[in-house]
Amino acid sequence: MDFLLSGLLAIGPAQILMYGIGGLLIYLAIQKGFEPALLLPMGFGAILVNLPLTGVLDQVLEGGIEAQGIIQWLFRTTIEASEALPILLFIGIGAMIDFGPLLSNPKMMIFGAAAQFGIFFTVSLACLLGFDLKDAASIGIIGAADGPTAIMVSQIFKSRYMGAIAVAAYSYMALVPIIQPFAIRLVTTEKERKIRMPYNPKSISKRTRILFPILVTVIAGLIAPMSVSLVGFLMFGNLLRECGVLDSLSKTAQNEFANIITLLLGITISFSMQAKDFVQLETLLIMCLGLIAFVFDSIGGVLVAKLMNLFLKDKVNPMIGAAGISAFPMSARVIQKMALAEDKQNHLLMHAIGANVAGQIGSVIAGGIILYLIPRFV
């Protein structure tokens, strides 16, 4: 009875708020289907790490010896010490991606770069609002629409806002079908959204498909050395897919391996969602800044497409530019749905997928550039 009473007395308003946040994440995962593989373990973990006097964070063994609890151990070992979980997840992501639509239409790579504008815009805005440069960079990377990259950048920079950044990154990834149409309509006309783009796919040889991940890794290593761990594992996963001799490993990477890593990452990141770190005014500000980063990423891609149309004979539907974010394949599906809503004969899916997979590469390179540049200004 005394133990129960001491547990109840240890629960404060901040912990109760975290139980509510955890419940909301679980609701969004189950009822709305928003990124359930991540939001559900994150939501349950948010409740778990805020229960008082439990052993998931730390525990006292027989003889008064203090030891790490399971979630603390997972966090210290697989994220804080090595960033292993976010990096390993990229093997599975790479194995899922078919770069054929991008190789068939290489100019889509432009949108993979343009749609990272929101990251750098938000870094500047966060600095103006009083965040130090490393925290601002960690917040800005939410705009990459790439949860593992956001987690890795914030951990390398030792940001004390990693929990809020992770929640924002994955929440906005889940809300792509709501956020992107709003952002696209802000900067396009009905006529522009009705532009048709015939798809004439080129045959991509097996040799090209195999060489592509190797060359991208080498080029990324020269342009943004700090991105190699992310780009390299992404491209290694894609090489498993394309080599043709490791089909069973490719399928394992896409399914069992990716699922296990995703579940572990979701519940491990909850270590940074303890009430003492999470419940503060800065968390609300980070959520707002993350939304700004996300919206301006989409707008940046659209505006670059509109600029290209000033010089192109065959016009690009500007909505394709918004697919240059990293939320694959959700963003491409949103563009296709919007195109059909404007014109039932306008099929943009394959163009959008080309831009979307380019965004996967662009986001991790942007993360690498930030990791390389920011320490030089601090």
C-alpha positions in Angstrom: 0.0 0.0 0.0 2.8 2.4 0.8 4.5 1.6 -2.5 1.2 2.3 -4.4 0.8 5.6 -2.5 4.3 6.7 -3.2 3.8 5.9 -6.9 0.6 7.9 -7.1 2.2 10.8 -5.3 5.1 10.8 -7.8 2.6 11.5 -10.7 2.3 15.2 -11.5 0.5 17.3 -14.1 3.4 16.9 -16.5 3.2 13.1 -16.4 -0.6 13.2 -16.8 -0.1 15.3 -19.9 2.4 12.8 -21.3 -0.2 10.0 -20.8 -2.6 12.1 -22.8 0.0 12.6 -25.6 0.9 8.9 -25.6 -2.8 8.1 -25.8 -3.2 10.5 -28.7 -0.4 8.9 -30.7 -1.9 5.5 -30.1 -5.3 6.8 -31.2 -3.8 8.3 -34.4 -2.0 5.0 -35.1 -5.0 2.7 -34.6 -8.0 4.7 -35.4 -6.6 6.9 -38.2 -3.9 4.6 -39.5 -1.2 7.3 -39.3 2.3 5.7 -39.4 1.1 3.0 -37.0 4.4 1.1 -36.9 6.0 4.1 -35.3 3.3 6.2 -33.7 2.0 3.2 -31.7 5.3 2.2 -30.1 6.1 5.9 -29.5 2.8 6.5 -27.9 3.0 3.4 -25.7 6.6 4.3 -24.8 5.6 7.8 -23.8 3.3 6.3 -21.2 5.8 3.7 -20.2 8.7 6.1 -19.4 6.5 8.4 -17.4 5.2 5.8 -15.0 6.9 6.4 -11.7 9.2 4.0 -9.9 9.4 1.5 -12.7 12.5 -0.3 -14.1 12.3 0.7 -17.7 14.5 3.7 -17.2 16.7 2.7 -14.3 16.5 0.1 -11.6 18.1 -0.9 -8.3 19.3 -4.5 -8.1 19.8 -6.5 -5.0 22.5 -5.0 -2.8 21.6 -1.5 -3.9 23.4 -1.7 -7.3 22.0 0.7 -9.8 21.5 -0.5 -13.4 20.0 0.8 -16.6 16.4 -0.1 -17.4 15.6 -1.7 -20.7 14.5 1.5 -22.5 17.5 3.4 -21.2 19.8 0.7 -22.2 18.3 0.5 -25.7 18.6 4.3 -26.1 22.2 4.6 -24.7 23.3 1.6 -26.9 21.5 1.9 -30.2 20.9 5.7 -30.5 23.1 7.7 -28.2 26.3 5.7 -28.6 26.1 4.6 -32.3 22.9 6.0 -34.0 22.6 2.3 -35.0 18.8 2.0 -35.3 18.2 5.0 -37.5 21.0 4.0 -39.8 20.0 0.3 -40.0 16.5 1.3 -40.9 17.8 2.8 -44.2 18.8 -0.7 -45.4 15.1 -1.7 -45.3 14.0 1.6 -46.9 16.6 1.2 -49.7 15.4 -2.3 -50.4 11.9 -1.0 -50.9 12.7 1.7 -53.4 12.6 1.2 -57.1 14.8 4.0 -58.7 13.6 3.1 -62.2 11.2 6.1 -62.5 14.0 8.5 -61.5 16.5 6.9 -63.8 14.0 7.0 -66.6 13.5 10.8 -66.0 16.7 12.1 -64.3 15.5 15.8 -64.2 13.2 14.7 -61.3 16.5 14.8 -59.2 16.1 18.6 -59.3 13.0 18.3 -57.2 14.7 16.1 -54.7 17.1 18.9 -54.1 14.6 21.8 -54.4 12.2 20.3 -51.8 14.8 20.6 -49.1 14.5 24.4 -49.0 12.2 24.3 -46.0 15.0 22.8 -43.9 17.4 25.6 -44.3 14.7 28.3 -44.1 13.5 26.8 -40.8 17.1 26.6 -39.4 17.4 30.4 -39.9 14.0 31.0 -38.4 14.7 28.9 -35.4 17.9 30.8 -34.8 16.0 34.1 -34.9 13.6 32.7 -32.3 16.4 32.0 -29.9 17.4 28.4 -30.4 21.2 27.7 -30.6 22.5 26.7 -34.0 22.7 23.0 -33.3 19.2 22.8 -31.9 18.0 25.0 -34.8 19.6 22.6 -37.3 18.0 19.6 -35.6 14.6 21.3 -35.7 15.0 22.3 -39.4 15.7 18.7 -40.5 12.0 17.9 -39.6 11.3 19.3 -43.0 13.1 16.4 -44.6 10.0 14.3 -43.9 12.5 11.6 -42.9 12.2 10.5 -39.3 15.5 8.5 -39.1 17.5 11.4 -40.5 15.8 13.8 -38.0 16.6 11.5 -35.1 20.2 11.0 -36.2 20.9 14.7 -36.7 19.4 15.7 -33.3 21.3 12.9 -31.6 24.7 13.8 -33.1 24.1 17.4 -32.1 23.0 16.3 -28.6 19.8 18.3 -28.9 17.8 18.2 -25.7 14.7 18.4 -27.9 15.1 15.0 -29.7 11.8 13.7 -28.3 9.8 16.6 -29.6 11.7 16.5 -32.9 11.0 12.8 -33.4 7.3 13.2 -32.6 7.0 16.2 -35.0 8.9 14.4 -37.8 6.7 11.3 -37.7 3.5 13.1 -37.0 3.9 15.4 -40.1 5.0 12.4 -42.2 1.7 10.8 -41.3 -0.2 14.1 -42.1 1.2 14.4 -45.6 -2.3 13.9 -47.2 -3.5 16.9 -45.2 -0.5 19.2 -45.3 0.7 18.9 -48.9 -2.6 19.7 -50.7 -2.9 22.8 -48.6 0.7 23.9 -49.4 0.4 23.1 -53.1 -2.9 25.0 -53.6 -1.3 28.1 -51.9 1.1 28.5 -54.8 -0.5 27.0 -57.9 -3.4 27.8 -60.1 -6.1 25.4 -61.4 -4.6 25.6 -64.9 -1.2 24.6 -63.6 -2.6 21.7 -61.6 -4.2 20.4 -64.8 -1.0 20.3 -66.8 -0.6 16.8 -68.3 2.7 15.0 -68.5 2.7 11.9 -70.7 4.9 9.1 -69.3 7.2 7.4 -71.7 9.4 5.2 -69.6 12.8 4.3 -70.8 14.2 0.8 -70.5 16.7 0.8 -67.6 19.3 -1.9 -67.9 20.3 -4.1 -65.0 23.8 -2.8 -65.2 22.5 0.8 -64.7 20.4 -0.2 -61.8 23.4 -1.9 -60.1 25.8 0.9 -60.8 23.4 3.6 -59.6 23.5 2.9 -55.8 27.3 2.5 -56.0 27.9 5.8 -57.9 25.4 7.7 -55.6 27.3 6.5 -52.5 30.6 7.6 -54.0 29.3 11.0 -55.2 27.5 11.7 -51.9 30.7 10.8 -50.0 32.6 13.5 -52.0 29.9 16.2 -51.8 28.7 15.6 -48.2 31.0 13.2 -46.3 28.8 13.2 -43.2 25.9 11.7 -45.2 27.7 8.5 -46.2 26.4 6.5 -43.3 22.8 7.3 -44.3 23.2 7.3 -48.0 25.5 4.3 -48.0 23.1 2.1 -46.0 20.1 3.4 -48.2 22.0 2.5 -51.3 23.3 -0.8 -49.9 19.6 -1.8 -49.3 18.8 -0.8 -52.9 21.8 -2.9 -54.2 20.4 -5.9 -52.4 17.2 -5.3 -54.4 18.8 -4.8 -57.8 21.7 -7.3 -57.8 19.4 -10.2 -58.6 21.3 -12.8 -56.5 20.1 -11.9 -53.0 16.3 -11.9 -53.4 15.6 -13.6 -50.1 17.8 -11.1 -48.2 16.2 -8.2 -50.1 12.7 -9.4 -49.1 13.9 -9.9 -45.5 15.3 -6.3 -45.5 12.0 -4.9 -46.8 9.8 -6.8 -44.4 11.0 -8.6 -41.2 14.2 -6.5 -40.7 12.6 -3.1 -41.4 9.6 -4.0 -39.2 11.8 -5.0 -36.2 14.0 -2.0 -36.5 11.0 0.3 -36.8 9.3 -1.1 -33.7 12.5 -0.9 -31.7 13.2 2.6 -32.9 9.7 3.8 -31.9 9.8 2.5 -28.4 13.4 3.4 -27.9 13.0 7.0 -28.9 10.4 7.3 -26.1 13.3 7.6 -23.7 13.5 11.3 -24.8 9.8 11.8 -24.1 10.1 11.9 -20.3 7.9 14.7 -18.9 10.8 16.7 -17.5 12.3 17.1 -21.0 9.2 17.1 -23.1 6.7 19.2 -21.3 8.0 22.7 -22.0 7.0 25.7 -24.1 9.8 24.9 -26.6 8.1 21.7 -27.6 5.1 23.6 -28.9 7.4 25.9 -30.7 9.2 23.0 -32.3 5.9 21.5 -33.5 5.1 24.9 -35.2 8.6 25.2 -36.7 8.4 21.6 -38.0 5.1 22.4 -39.7 6.7 25.5 -41.3 9.7 23.4 -42.5 7.3 20.8 -44.0 5.1 23.4 -45.8 8.1 25.3 -47.2 9.7 22.1 -48.4 6.6 21.4 -50.5 6.4 25.0 -51.7 10.1 25.1 -52.6 9.7 22.2 -54.9 6.6 23.6 -56.5 8.2 27.0 -57.1 11.3 25.4 -58.8 8.9 23.5 -61.1 7.2 26.8 -62.0 10.6 28.4 -62.7 11.6 25.5 -64.9 8.4 26.0 -66.9 9.6 29.4 -68.0 12.2 27.7 -70.1 10.8 24.3 -70.9 8.8 23.5 -74.1 7.1 20.5 -72.5 5.7 21.9 -69.2 6.1 20.2 -65.9 3.1 20.0 -63.6 4.2 22.1 -60.6 2.6 19.6 -58.2 5.4 17.2 -59.1 7.9 19.5 -57.3 6.2 18.9 -54.0 6.8 15.2 -54.3 10.5 15.9 -53.8 10.1 15.5 -50.1 11.2 12.2 -48.6 7.8 10.8 -47.5 7.9 7.9 -49.9 5.5 6.8 -51.4 2.8 8.8 -49.6 3.7 12.1 -51.2 3.6 10.6 -54.7 0.1 9.2 -54.1 -1.1 12.6 -52.8 0.1 14.2 -56.1 -1.7 11.5 -58.1 -4.9 12.0 -56.2 -4.8 15.8 -56.6 -4.1 15.4 -60.3 -7.1 13.1 -60.8 -9.3 15.5 -58.8 -8.5 18.2 -61.3 -8.5 16.1 -64.5 -9.6 12.4 -64.4 -7.3 11.6 -67.3 -4.2 13.2 -65.8 -1.9 10.4 -64.5 1.2 11.8 -62.7 2.0 8.9 -60.4 5.2 7.7 -62.1 6.6 11.3 -62.4 5.8 11.9 -58.8 7.5 8.7 -57.7 10.6 9.7 -59.6 10.7 13.0 -57.7 9.8 11.2 -54.4 12.7 8.7 -54.6 14.9 11.6 -55.5 13.7 13.2 -52.2 14.9 10.2 -50.3 18.4 10.8 -51.6 18.1 14.6 -51.2 17.0 14.5 -47.6 19.9 12.3 -46.4 22.4 14.5 -48.3 20.8 17.6 -46.8 21.2 16.0 -43.3 24.9 15.3 -44.2 25.4 18.8 -45.3 24.0 20.1 -42.0 26.1 17.7 -40.0 29.2 18.9 -41.9 28.6 22.7 -41.9 27.0 23.5 -38.5 30.0 22.5 -36.3 32.1 24.9 -38.4 29.9 27.8 -37.3 29.7 26.9 -33.6 
